[in-house]
Amino acid sequence: MKKVFSFVAVAAAMLVAGTASAQLSVNAGYLNSTVKSHTEYTLLGNTYKEDTSASMGGGFYVGGSYNVDLIGGLGVAPGLYFNYIWQTEEETLLGTTFTDKTSMMDLNIPILINYKLTFGDDFAVFAFAGPTVRIGLAANTKTTNSANDKVVTDDLYAKEDGETDAQVLKRFDLGLTVGAGVQYSSFRLEAGYNLGLLDRSAYKDDDNSKMDMHFNQFFVGVGYAF
């Protein structure tokens, strides 16, 4: 937690330090999220390992960044973004259909180093990379039973009574974001990838099993620079 707050403080300091050579941009676009899991378990004295990758669904992001020019085409851009993704899955068992609707809302706080090459007065290409703090705001799964239309909601960040840790997912992540884009006049088109570096699984390892989960996101969007 202390590292997260230090990261946010640095971003705020950069915003305050901005001068006339700074530029605000608002951005929105499409997200696609995947989760990569690593599982190890011991059975009858043998250890088994399994790596899987699964889609967490698609969604959108919206927010803005404040780019501060450093030298030449080099700049640094702290930002603040709201992410929302969702996914629907169905499974039929003995004539009964179970529909799972999972949704996740996150707050992303990136600090991206970027470099821009300008061609003429209106056209430029740019690339960016840097760390991103991700804070989980809400995550839940709603399961509907077709036999009786009963709906059960599971909070993926929920804690059991007396527990300090969540039971399914951890809220905080630190990612590495890379991407590139083009800008024409004040309009921007960008695409990139966020690689989750921290284990988001709240599963408590025991002597026989353990699990790690990392969330990654691909994004593509448009923006407007003021």
N, C-alpha and C positions, 0 to 999 in steps of 0.2 A: 504493500500500500504506500509506503514512504517513497518508493521509486516512482510510482504513478503520480503522486502529488508533486514530486520534484520535476517530472516531465511536464506536467501542466503549468507549473510555475515558469519554466523556461519558455514555454510557448507564449505565456502572458507577457513576459519580459520582452520578447521579440516584437510583439504587437505594439507595446509602448514605445519601443525604440524606433518604430517606423518613421520615415521622413517623407518628403515629397517624392522620393524615388520609389515609393511603395505603391502597390496596386492591389485593390480588392477584386475578387472574382467570386461569382456564385455559380454553383455547379449542380447538376442532377443527372441521373442515369440509371442504367440497369446493372444489377448484381446477380452473380451466380455463385453459390457457396457449396463447398464440399468439406467433408470431414474424413480425415485419415486416422485410422485406429490401429494400434499395435497391442495385441493381446498375448500374454504368456500364461500358461497354466500347467500344472503338474498332475499327471494321472498315472497311478500304478508305478511310480518311480521314474516315469519318463516326462520330460519337459517339451511342451509343444508351443510353437510360436506362429502367430497368424497376423498378417498385415492386410487390411481392407481399406477401400475407399468408397464412399457413398455420397450421393447428392443430398444436400440439405434444402434444395429448392432455389427458386429465383425470387427476385424482388427489386427494390429500388433504393437509391441513396439520394440525399439532398443536403446541401450545406454550402460552405464557403471557405475560402482561404485568403490570406493576406500576404502577398509576396513582397519581400524586402530585397531590393537589389544590393548585391555586395560589391562585385567588381566585374566589369565586362558584361558578359551574358549570364554570370553566375548569381543565383539568388537563393533565399531560403523562405519557405512558405508554411507557417503554422496554419492549421485549419480546424474546423469543427463540422462533423457530418452526422446525420441521423440515417441509420440503415434499417431496413425492414425486409425480411425474407419470409417466405411461407412455402409449404409443401403439403400435398394431399396424397395419401396412400390408401389403397383398399385391399382387403384380404377376405376371402370367403372360406368359411369352415363349416361343414355339415349344413349347408344351406343358409347360414347366417353371415351377413357381410359386416365387417368391422371397418369403419372409415376413420383414419387418423389424420387430423389436420394440425400440423405443427407450425408455429410462428415464432420468430425471434426478432426483437428490437434491440439495437446496439447504438452506442454513441462512440464514434471514432474521432480520435484526436491525433492527427499526423503532424510531423515536422519534416518537411521534404526539401532536400537540396535539389535545385533544378538548374538546368542550363538551357539557354535559348539562343538559337541562331536566327537572325533577322535577315530577310531578303526584301529589299525595297522598303516602302513605307507601311505596307499592310500585311505582309505574309511572314510567318515565323514557324519554326519547328522547335520542339522542346522535349527534354527528357527529365525525369525526376526519380529520386530514390530517397528512402529514409525510414525511420521508425514510426510506428503507429500504435498508440494505446487504444485498446478496444474495451469498452465498459458495457457489460450486459445489462440492459434495462428491464427486459421481460422476456421470458421464453416459456411456452406451454404447449402441451399436446392435448387436443380434444378428441376423444374416441367415441364414436356413435355406433350403437348396436342396432342393426336393422330389425332384429326380432321384436324389440320393444321401444325403439327410438330413444333409449337411455343414453345420456351424454355424460362422460366422465372426463374431468379436466385435471391434468397433472401439471403442476408448476415445476419446471426443470431446475429452478434455483431454490426450491423450498428446502427448509431445514426441519429436521425432526425436533420435537420438544427437548430442550436442554443441550442441543448440538450447536456448535459454532460454525460448522461447515455444511455446505449444501450436500444433497444426496445424489444428484445426477451430474450437474454442470457447475463449474466455477465461473464467476462473472467476469474476471479480468483476463486479458490477453495482451501480449506485446507482439506486434507483427513487423515484418519488413515489407515495405511497399515499393514497387518499381513500376515504371510506366513511361509512356511517351504520348505526344500529341502534336497537333497543328493549331495555329491561330491565324485567322484572317480578320483583319481589323480588330474588333473587340470580341469576336466569336471564337470559341474554342471547341475542339473535339479531342477527347483523350481516352486512353485505354490503359489498363494496368492490372497488376496482380498483387494481392496481399497474402504473404506467407505467415501463418500463425506459428509463433516460436514457442509458446508455453502450452503445457498440458492442461486442457480444459476439463478433463474427466475428474469428477469428484468421487469416483469409486475408490474405496479404501482397500489398498493392497493387503493381501494376507500371505501366508506361507505357501499357498497353492496356486495363487493367480494374481495377476496385475493387469491394468489397462491404461493406455495413454491415448488421448484424443487431441488432434490438432485441426483447427478450422482454417481453411484457405478460401479466398474470394477472388474471382475475376470480375472486373468492372469495365464498363464503357459508357461514356456520357458526353454531355455538351455543357458549355458554360458561357458566361459573359463576363468580360473584364472591364471594370469601370476606370 
